[in-house]
Amino acid sequence: MLRVRVQHADTTVVQLPNEVDYDNASDIGTWCEDLIKDGCRTLVLDASEVQYLDSSGISLIITLSRTLDDHAGTLRLAALGDHYQQVWRVLGLDTLLPVFPTVQAALEGRVAGARADDTEALDHA
């Protein structure tokens, strides 16, 4: 279901499946929460393969973000498709959790359009 693409120190990159919906959001959440319990403090969700994301998937992402906040960590959402980026903005979620254009940008803490000094501010937020 989920694939760990990178795991180093307290950072993990997880490849989300093609569909993140009611049928699998709970399992994805449990799996990611286990990573957090095991010490993951920067969780990057690679959404590059996501073709379908429903409200359960969106709720999952918000819940994971809050869980990581409670553990002094951060959730970074990367490579979300154009359609879902638009949905993200319409819902106002881009102010809560920005979408990174690539996994590499998420690992470096660079949001689209951010200047170098903005990146430093994100790393210390």
C-alpha positions as CSV (number, residue, x, y, z in Angstrom):
1,M,0.0,0.0,0.0
2,L,2.5,2.6,1.1
3,R,6.1,2.7,0.2
4,V,8.9,4.2,2.2
5,R,11.1,5.9,-0.4
6,V,13.6,7.5,2.0
7,Q,14.2,7.0,5.7
8,H,17.1,8.7,7.3
9,A,17.5,9.8,10.9
10,D,14.2,11.5,11.8
11,T,13.1,12.1,8.2
12,T,10.9,9.8,6.2
13,V,9.5,10.1,2.6
14,V,6.4,8.0,2.0
15,Q,4.9,7.4,-1.5
16,L,1.1,7.7,-1.3
17,P,-0.9,5.3,-3.4
18,N,-2.9,6.2,-6.5
19,E,-6.1,6.6,-4.4
20,V,-6.3,8.1,-0.9
21,D,-9.9,7.7,0.1
22,Y,-12.4,6.4,2.7
23,D,-11.3,2.8,2.0
24,N,-7.6,3.3,2.9
25,A,-7.2,6.6,4.7
26,S,-7.4,5.0,8.1
27,D,-4.8,2.4,7.3
28,I,-2.5,5.1,5.8
29,G,-3.0,7.2,9.0
30,T,-2.2,4.3,11.3
31,W,0.9,3.4,9.3
32,C,2.2,7.0,9.3
33,E,1.4,7.4,13.0
34,D,3.5,4.4,13.7
35,L,6.4,6.1,11.9
36,I,5.9,9.2,14.1
37,K,5.9,7.0,17.3
38,D,9.1,5.5,16.1
39,G,10.8,8.9,15.9
40,C,9.9,10.4,12.5
41,R,9.8,14.2,12.9
42,T,9.8,15.2,9.3
43,L,7.3,13.3,7.3
44,V,7.2,14.0,3.5
45,L,4.1,12.6,1.8
46,D,5.0,12.1,-1.9
47,A,1.7,12.6,-3.7
48,S,3.1,12.4,-7.2
49,E,1.1,9.2,-8.0
50,V,-2.2,10.3,-6.4
51,Q,-5.0,10.2,-8.9
52,Y,-7.9,10.4,-6.5
53,L,-8.1,12.2,-3.1
54,D,-11.4,12.5,-1.3
55,S,-12.4,14.3,1.9
56,S,-11.1,11.3,4.0
57,G,-7.7,11.7,2.4
58,I,-7.7,15.4,3.0
59,S,-8.7,14.9,6.6
60,L,-6.0,12.3,7.0
61,I,-3.3,14.8,5.9
62,I,-4.6,17.5,8.3
63,T,-4.7,15.0,11.2
64,L,-1.1,13.9,10.4
65,S,0.0,17.5,10.3
66,R,-1.5,18.1,13.8
67,T,0.0,14.8,15.1
68,L,3.4,15.9,14.0
69,D,2.9,19.4,15.5
70,D,2.2,17.7,18.8
71,H,5.5,15.8,18.5
72,A,7.5,18.9,17.5
73,G,7.6,17.7,13.9
74,T,6.5,18.8,10.5
75,L,4.5,17.3,7.7
76,R,5.4,18.2,4.1
77,L,3.1,17.4,1.2
78,A,5.0,17.1,-2.1
79,A,4.1,16.8,-5.8
80,L,0.4,17.1,-5.5
81,G,-1.3,17.2,-8.9
82,D,-2.6,20.5,-10.3
83,H,-6.2,19.7,-9.8
84,Y,-5.8,18.8,-6.1
85,Q,-3.5,21.8,-5.6
86,Q,-6.4,24.0,-6.8
87,V,-8.7,22.2,-4.4
88,W,-6.1,22.7,-1.6
89,R,-6.1,26.5,-2.3
90,V,-9.9,26.8,-2.6
91,L,-10.3,25.1,0.8
92,G,-7.7,27.5,2.2
93,L,-5.4,24.6,3.3
94,D,-2.4,26.1,1.6
95,T,-2.1,28.5,4.5
96,L,-2.1,25.5,7.0
97,L,0.1,23.2,5.0
98,P,1.9,24.4,1.9
99,V,2.4,22.1,-1.0
100,F,6.0,21.6,-2.2
101,P,6.5,21.2,-5.9
102,T,8.8,18.1,-5.5
103,V,10.0,15.7,-2.9
104,Q,13.5,17.3,-3.1
105,A,12.0,20.8,-2.4
106,A,10.1,19.3,0.5
107,L,13.2,17.8,2.0
108,E,15.0,21.1,1.6
109,G,12.0,23.1,3.0
110,R,11.5,25.1,-0.2
111,V,7.9,26.0,-1.2
112,A,7.2,27.1,-4.7
113,G,8.2,30.8,-5.2
114,A,10.1,31.0,-1.9
115,R,13.3,33.0,-1.7
116,A,16.3,31.5,0.0
117,D,15.7,33.6,3.2
118,D,12.1,32.3,3.3
119,T,13.5,28.7,3.3
120,E,15.5,29.5,6.5
121,A,12.4,30.8,8.2
122,L,10.4,27.6,7.3
123,D,13.2,25.5,8.8
124,H,12.9,27.3,12.1
125,A,9.1,27.6,12.2
